[in-house]
Amino acid sequence: MENKDFRYNYILYNMETAYKWQMYQDLLKLDNVRMCRGALPMNQPLLHKLHKLHWSAKINGKVNLPFKKLWFKKMTDGKFNNNKPTCFILFGGQYGVREPKLLDYIKRINPENKIVIHYRDIIKSEEKHIEMLKKKTDLIYTYDKGESEKYDIYYYDAYVYSRLAKTTEPDKFDYDLFFVGYAKDRLPLIHSVYKKATESGLKCKFLVVEAPQNNRITADGIEYLDHVIPYKEVINYVCKSKCILEITQENAEGATMRTAEAILYKRKLLSNCKRASDRPYYNPLQMKEFSDANDIDMDFIKEKIPYDKLESIDAFSPIKELEFLENFFENN
C-alpha cells in the first residue's frame, strides 16, 4: 500500500532489536518505507554481518577502519518506485559518528534528502559529537524533555508503538505487578519496590536483565536473566498482569514502552518517570507516579481496573511520526 500524501520516502536504520521492530511494524504496509534491521535495506545476511563488523563500535573505538564509503550506496538505496526524495531516520547518531561522510553523501545524491536522528535512549555516549551531528542533519529529536533542553534539540513526546495483541479483560490475573528490564542503575529501586509489594501481599513477576551476581537476591517472583526475553513473551506477561512497573534510568524523563503497553492493553501503570502526570495521555484512574518505594499506594494496584473508563489510544501509531516529520519539513 502506498501513501500518496507523503512527500518523502523513508528509510529507518537500526531496527535490529525485536522491541524496536515491534514499535514500528505498522510501517511495513507502506510502499514508501523501508525498515533496516541494521543499515542495509536488503535481506542479505552475509552482507549484514560484514557491514556490522566493518562498522562495529567496539572495533572502531580502538581503530577507525578505512573504506566505509564502499557501503554508502548500499546503505542509501531503498529501491523506491518513485522520484521522491528520501528521509533517512537514524536511531542514534552512531553511523554519522563513525563516518560523518555518510551524511554528506546522502545530501550529495539528492540535496532534497532529509537526515533525521531520533534518540530513543539517553545521549550521554554521543554528547561530544552532538554539535557536529546538528550541523550535518536536518533534525535531531529526543523523547526526553530534559535532554532536549540540555542539548538544544527538538522534543518529540509522542510515543511510538504498534499493537501486538488484542486487549483482554480477564477476571483473574496471574500477577499483580510485572516488571521487565535491564538492571543498569536502577537495581536498588527494583528490589525496594519488590519488597514493598510482596510485603503488601501482591504477587510479582520481575524479570531483571544483566544484574551483577553480587547484587542479586533470592526470592519468589524475581528472576535474573542474562539476556532479554523475546518481546512476544513480554506481551504475554503484560496481558497476564494487572499492573506494569516502569522504572526509568537515572535522570531520564521520557516514557518507555511500559507506558504504551499499559494504555493499549488497558493495564495499570506504576511509574517513577518524571513529569508523567504532565502528559496528555496520563489518566489517574490507571496510572500512579512514585519516587520511592515507600511512596507507593498498594491499594491502587489491588483495586479493579476501570475498563469502562479507559480509552485504548491509537495515537502511538508510527505513521503519526512520519506525519510529524512531513509537517516539520513543510514548515521549516
C-alpha positions as CSV (number, residue, x, y, z in Angstrom):
1,M,0.0,0.0,0.0
2,E,1.4,3.4,-1.0
3,N,0.6,6.5,1.0
4,K,0.4,9.1,-1.8
5,D,0.2,12.0,0.7
6,F,3.8,11.6,1.8
7,R,6.3,13.9,0.1
8,Y,9.2,11.7,1.1
9,N,10.3,8.1,1.0
10,Y,11.6,6.8,4.4
11,I,14.5,4.5,5.3
12,L,14.7,3.6,9.0
13,Y,18.1,2.3,10.3
14,N,18.9,0.3,13.4
15,M,15.8,-1.7,13.6
16,E,17.6,-4.9,14.7
17,T,16.1,-5.2,18.2
18,A,12.8,-7.1,18.4
19,Y,11.1,-4.4,20.5
20,K,12.0,-1.6,18.0
21,W,10.7,-3.7,15.2
22,Q,7.5,-4.2,17.1
23,M,7.2,-0.4,17.7
24,Y,7.4,0.4,14.0
25,Q,5.9,-2.7,12.3
26,D,2.8,-0.8,11.2
27,L,5.0,1.0,8.7
28,L,5.6,-2.3,6.8
29,K,2.3,-1.8,5.0
30,L,3.5,1.3,3.3
31,D,5.3,1.1,0.0
32,N,7.3,4.3,0.6
33,V,9.0,2.9,3.8
34,R,12.0,0.6,4.2
35,M,13.0,-0.7,7.6
36,C,16.5,-2.0,8.0
37,R,17.5,-4.3,10.8
38,G,21.0,-2.8,10.6
39,A,21.8,-0.2,7.9
40,L,21.2,-2.1,4.7
41,P,17.7,-2.0,3.0
42,M,18.1,-5.6,1.6
43,N,17.8,-9.0,3.1
44,Q,21.3,-10.4,2.6
45,P,22.5,-12.0,5.8
46,L,26.2,-12.3,4.8
47,L,26.4,-8.6,3.8
48,H,24.7,-7.6,7.0
49,K,27.3,-9.5,9.1
50,L,30.1,-7.9,7.1
51,H,28.7,-4.5,7.4
52,K,28.1,-4.9,11.2
53,L,31.7,-6.0,11.6
54,H,33.1,-3.1,9.5
55,W,31.0,-0.5,11.4
56,S,31.4,-2.1,14.8
57,A,31.5,0.5,17.6
58,K,33.9,-1.7,19.6
59,I,36.4,-2.1,16.8
60,N,36.2,1.5,15.5
61,G,36.5,2.7,19.0
62,K,40.1,1.3,19.0
63,V,41.0,1.9,15.4
64,N,38.9,3.8,12.7
65,L,38.6,1.2,10.0
66,P,39.0,2.6,6.4
67,F,36.9,2.3,3.3
68,K,33.5,2.6,4.9
69,K,32.4,4.7,2.0
70,L,32.2,1.5,-0.1
71,W,29.0,0.8,1.8
72,F,27.4,4.2,1.2
73,K,25.4,3.2,-2.0
74,K,24.0,0.0,-0.5
75,M,23.1,1.8,2.7
76,T,21.1,4.5,0.9
77,D,19.4,2.6,-1.9
78,G,15.8,1.9,-0.9
79,K,14.8,0.9,-4.4
80,F,11.6,3.0,-4.4
81,N,9.4,3.1,-7.4
82,N,9.1,6.9,-7.5
83,N,11.3,10.0,-7.8
84,K,10.6,11.4,-4.3
85,P,13.4,12.5,-2.1
86,T,14.2,10.2,0.9
87,C,14.2,10.9,4.6
88,F,16.7,8.8,6.5
89,I,15.8,8.1,10.1
90,L,18.7,7.0,12.3
91,F,18.0,5.8,15.8
92,G,21.0,7.3,17.5
93,G,23.9,9.0,15.8
94,Q,26.4,6.1,15.6
95,Y,26.6,5.9,11.8
96,G,27.2,9.6,11.5
97,V,29.7,9.5,14.3
98,R,31.7,6.6,12.9
99,E,31.7,8.0,9.4
100,P,30.5,11.7,9.0
101,K,31.0,11.5,5.3
102,L,27.9,9.2,5.1
103,L,25.8,12.2,6.0
104,D,27.5,14.3,3.3
105,Y,26.9,11.5,0.7
106,I,23.2,11.4,1.5
107,K,22.9,15.1,0.6
108,R,25.1,14.8,-2.4
109,I,23.0,12.1,-4.1
110,N,19.9,14.4,-3.7
111,P,20.0,17.8,-2.0
112,E,16.3,17.4,-1.1
113,N,17.0,14.3,1.0
114,K,16.5,14.7,4.8
115,I,18.6,13.3,7.6
116,V,16.9,12.7,10.9
117,I,18.4,11.4,14.2
118,H,15.8,10.1,16.7
119,Y,17.2,9.4,20.2
120,R,15.1,6.8,22.0
121,D,17.8,6.5,24.7
122,I,19.9,8.9,26.7
123,I,22.5,10.8,24.6
124,K,25.4,10.6,27.0
125,S,27.7,8.3,25.0
126,E,27.4,10.6,21.9
127,E,27.3,14.0,23.6
128,K,30.7,15.1,22.4
129,H,29.6,14.6,18.8
130,I,26.2,16.3,19.1
131,E,27.2,19.7,17.7
132,M,28.8,18.0,14.6
133,L,25.6,15.9,14.1
134,K,23.4,19.0,14.4
135,K,25.4,20.7,11.6
136,K,25.1,17.7,9.2
137,T,21.5,16.7,9.8
138,D,18.1,18.4,9.2
139,L,16.5,17.4,12.5
140,I,17.6,15.8,15.8
141,Y,14.9,14.9,18.3
142,T,14.5,13.1,21.6
143,Y,11.9,11.5,23.7
144,D,13.4,13.1,26.8
145,K,12.4,16.7,27.7
146,G,15.5,17.3,29.9
147,E,17.9,16.2,27.2
148,S,16.2,18.3,24.6
149,E,16.8,21.3,26.8
150,K,20.4,20.3,27.7
151,Y,21.5,19.8,24.1
152,D,19.1,22.3,22.4
153,I,17.4,19.7,20.2
154,Y,13.8,19.1,19.4
155,Y,11.5,17.4,21.9
156,Y,9.1,14.9,20.4
157,D,6.9,13.3,23.1
158,A,4.5,11.1,21.1
159,Y,5.5,7.5,21.9
160,V,5.5,5.0,19.0
161,Y,4.0,1.6,19.3
162,S,2.3,-1.0,17.1
163,R,-0.2,-3.2,18.8
164,L,0.8,-6.8,19.0
165,A,-2.0,-8.5,20.8
166,K,-5.7,-7.9,21.4
167,T,-6.8,-6.2,24.7
168,T,-8.0,-8.8,27.2
169,E,-10.1,-8.2,30.3
170,P,-9.5,-11.3,32.4
171,D,-11.5,-12.0,35.6
172,K,-8.3,-13.2,37.3
173,F,-4.7,-12.1,36.7
174,D,-1.7,-14.4,37.2
175,Y,0.3,-11.4,38.6
176,D,-0.4,-8.2,40.4
177,L,2.8,-6.4,39.4
178,F,5.1,-7.0,36.4
179,F,8.5,-5.6,35.6
180,V,10.9,-6.4,32.9
181,G,14.1,-4.5,32.1
182,Y,17.9,-4.2,32.4
183,A,19.3,-3.6,35.9
184,K,21.5,-0.7,34.9
185,D,21.5,1.9,37.7
186,R,18.0,1.1,39.0
187,L,18.5,-2.3,40.7
188,P,18.2,-0.9,44.3
189,L,14.8,0.7,43.5
190,I,13.7,-2.5,41.7
191,H,14.4,-4.5,44.8
192,S,12.8,-1.9,47.1
193,V,9.6,-2.0,45.1
194,Y,9.6,-5.8,45.0
195,K,10.0,-5.9,48.8
196,K,7.2,-3.4,49.5
197,A,4.8,-5.1,47.0
198,T,5.3,-8.6,48.4
199,E,5.0,-7.4,52.0
200,S,1.6,-6.0,50.9
201,G,0.5,-9.4,49.7
202,L,0.9,-8.7,46.0
203,K,2.1,-11.4,43.6
204,C,5.0,-10.1,41.5
205,K,6.8,-11.2,38.3
206,F,10.0,-9.3,37.9
207,L,12.4,-10.2,35.1
208,V,15.7,-8.3,35.6
209,V,18.3,-8.5,32.9
210,E,22.1,-8.4,33.4
211,A,22.1,-7.8,37.2
212,P,25.5,-8.1,38.9
213,Q,25.8,-11.5,40.6
214,N,26.7,-10.0,43.9
215,N,23.7,-7.7,44.0
216,R,21.0,-10.4,43.3
217,I,18.5,-11.6,45.9
218,T,16.9,-15.0,46.2
219,A,13.1,-14.6,46.3
220,D,9.9,-16.0,44.7
221,G,8.7,-13.8,41.9
222,I,12.0,-12.2,40.9
223,E,14.1,-13.8,38.2
224,Y,17.5,-12.7,36.8
225,L,18.3,-13.1,33.1
226,D,21.5,-12.9,31.2
227,H,19.6,-11.6,28.1
228,V,16.2,-10.1,27.4
229,I,13.4,-12.4,26.5
230,P,11.6,-12.3,23.1
231,Y,9.2,-9.4,23.0
232,K,6.1,-11.6,22.4
233,E,6.8,-13.2,25.8
234,V,6.9,-9.7,27.4
235,I,3.4,-9.0,26.0
236,N,2.2,-12.4,27.3
237,Y,3.3,-11.3,30.8
238,V,1.7,-7.9,30.3
239,C,-1.7,-9.5,29.4
240,K,-1.5,-11.7,32.5
241,S,-0.7,-8.8,34.9
242,K,-2.9,-6.2,36.5
243,C,-0.2,-3.5,36.8
244,I,3.0,-2.8,34.9
245,L,6.0,-1.3,36.7
246,E,8.0,1.4,34.9
247,I,11.4,2.4,36.3
248,T,13.4,4.7,34.2
249,Q,17.2,5.2,34.1
250,E,18.6,7.9,36.4
251,N,17.9,11.4,35.0
252,A,15.7,10.1,32.2
253,E,12.4,11.9,31.8
254,G,10.9,10.2,28.8
255,A,8.2,7.5,28.9
256,T,9.2,3.9,27.9
257,M,7.4,1.1,26.2
258,R,5.7,0.2,29.5
259,T,3.6,3.3,29.2
260,A,2.4,2.4,25.7
261,E,1.7,-1.2,26.8
262,A,-0.4,0.0,29.8
263,I,-2.5,2.2,27.6
264,L,-3.0,0.0,24.6
265,Y,-3.6,-3.2,26.6
266,K,-5.6,-1.5,29.4
267,R,-3.3,-2.3,32.3
268,K,-2.5,-0.1,35.3
269,L,0.9,1.7,35.3
270,L,3.1,2.4,38.3
271,S,5.9,4.7,37.2
272,N,8.7,6.8,38.5
273,C,9.0,8.6,35.2
274,K,9.4,12.3,35.8
275,R,6.7,14.6,34.5
276,A,4.5,11.6,33.8
277,S,1.4,13.5,35.0
278,D,2.1,16.3,32.6
279,R,1.5,14.1,29.5
280,P,-1.8,14.3,27.6
281,Y,-2.4,10.6,28.0
282,Y,-2.0,10.5,31.8
283,N,-5.0,9.0,33.5
284,P,-5.0,9.0,37.3
285,L,-7.5,6.1,37.3
286,Q,-4.9,4.0,35.5
287,M,-1.6,5.5,36.4
288,K,0.3,6.5,39.5
289,E,3.7,8.2,40.0
290,F,6.2,7.4,42.7
291,S,9.8,8.4,43.5
292,D,10.5,5.9,46.3
293,A,9.0,2.5,47.2
294,N,7.6,4.0,50.4
295,D,5.5,6.4,48.3
296,I,3.6,3.6,46.6
297,D,-0.1,3.2,47.3
298,M,-0.5,-0.5,47.1
299,D,-4.3,-0.2,47.2
300,F,-4.1,1.4,43.8
301,I,-2.7,-1.9,42.4
302,K,-5.2,-4.0,44.2
303,E,-8.2,-2.2,43.0
304,K,-10.1,-3.4,40.0
305,I,-9.1,-1.9,36.6
306,P,-11.9,0.5,35.5
307,Y,-12.0,-0.8,31.9
308,D,-15.1,1.2,31.0
309,K,-13.3,4.4,31.8
310,L,-10.2,3.7,29.8
311,E,-9.6,4.5,26.2
312,S,-7.3,2.4,24.1
313,I,-5.4,5.2,22.3
314,D,-4.1,4.5,18.8
315,A,-2.2,7.8,18.8
316,F,1.0,5.8,19.2
317,S,0.9,4.7,15.6
318,P,4.4,5.1,13.9
319,I,2.6,6.6,10.9
320,K,1.9,9.6,13.0
321,E,5.7,10.1,13.5
322,L,6.1,10.2,9.7
323,E,3.2,12.8,9.6
324,F,5.1,14.8,12.2
325,L,8.2,14.8,10.0
326,E,6.2,15.7,6.9
327,N,4.7,18.7,8.8
328,F,8.0,19.7,10.3
329,F,9.8,19.9,7.0
330,E,6.9,21.6,5.3
331,N,7.0,24.4,7.9
332,N,10.8,24.7,8.4
